[in-house]
């Protein structure tokens, strides 16, 4: 049963990584398309797409740091406990 839980936790993590990347890209791209059509400047989609990709990467980076325990106070506490 513990193995099944580990599998579900891994699948959840993979899903979180995907959603954390796709959602900002999709929202920024749709905002760029809408702004481009509304104000007749379709090139605005490109910088907003890049901003969405940067936001997605930042989200994934923060999540990975938290998951793998390389950030903040928890890492300092762990280092002190192992001494």
C-alpha positions as CSV (number, residue, x, y, z in Angstrom):
1,X,0.0,0.0,0.0
2,X,2.9,2.3,0.8
3,X,4.3,1.8,-2.8
4,X,0.9,2.9,-4.3
5,X,1.0,6.0,-2.2
6,X,4.5,6.8,-3.4
7,X,3.3,6.3,-7.0
8,X,0.4,8.7,-6.5
9,X,2.6,11.3,-4.9
10,X,5.0,11.1,-7.9
11,X,2.2,11.4,-10.4
12,X,0.8,14.4,-8.5
13,X,4.2,16.1,-8.5
14,X,4.5,15.5,-12.3
15,X,1.0,17.0,-12.8
16,X,2.0,20.0,-10.7
17,X,5.1,20.6,-12.7
18,X,3.0,20.5,-15.9
19,X,0.3,22.8,-14.7
20,X,2.8,25.2,-13.2
21,X,4.3,25.6,-16.7
22,X,1.3,25.5,-18.9
23,X,-1.1,27.8,-17.1
24,X,1.0,31.0,-17.1
25,X,2.0,30.4,-20.7
26,X,-1.6,29.9,-21.7
27,X,-2.9,32.9,-19.8
28,X,-0.2,35.3,-21.0
29,X,-0.6,34.1,-24.6
30,X,-4.4,34.6,-24.5
31,X,-3.9,38.0,-22.9
32,X,-1.5,38.8,-25.7
33,X,-3.9,37.7,-28.4
34,X,-6.7,39.7,-26.9
35,X,-4.6,42.8,-26.5
36,X,-3.3,42.4,-30.0
37,X,-6.7,42.1,-31.5
38,X,-8.1,44.9,-29.4
39,X,-5.4,47.5,-30.0
40,X,-4.2,46.2,-33.4
41,X,-0.7,45.3,-32.3
42,X,-0.4,41.5,-32.7
43,X,3.3,41.5,-31.9
44,X,2.4,42.0,-28.2
45,X,1.7,38.3,-28.1
46,X,5.4,37.3,-28.3
47,X,6.6,39.2,-25.2
48,X,3.6,38.1,-23.2
49,X,4.3,34.5,-24.2
50,X,7.9,34.9,-23.1
51,X,6.7,36.4,-19.8
52,X,4.4,33.5,-19.3
53,X,7.3,31.0,-20.0
54,X,9.5,32.9,-17.5
55,X,6.7,32.8,-14.9
56,X,6.2,29.1,-15.4
57,X,9.9,28.4,-15.1
58,X,10.0,30.4,-11.9
59,X,7.1,28.5,-10.5
60,X,8.7,25.1,-11.4
61,X,12.1,26.2,-9.9
62,X,10.5,27.3,-6.6
63,X,8.5,24.0,-6.5
64,X,11.5,21.9,-7.2
65,X,13.5,23.7,-4.5
66,X,10.8,23.1,-2.0
67,X,10.3,19.4,-3.0
68,X,14.0,18.6,-2.9
69,X,14.6,20.5,0.3
70,X,17.2,23.0,-0.9
71,X,15.7,26.2,0.2
72,X,15.3,28.4,3.2
73,X,15.1,27.5,6.9
74,X,14.4,23.8,6.5
75,X,17.8,23.3,4.8
76,X,19.6,25.1,7.7
77,X,17.7,23.1,10.3
78,X,18.5,19.9,8.6
79,X,22.2,20.8,8.4
80,X,22.3,21.6,12.1
81,X,20.6,18.3,13.0
82,X,23.1,16.2,11.1
83,X,26.1,17.7,12.9
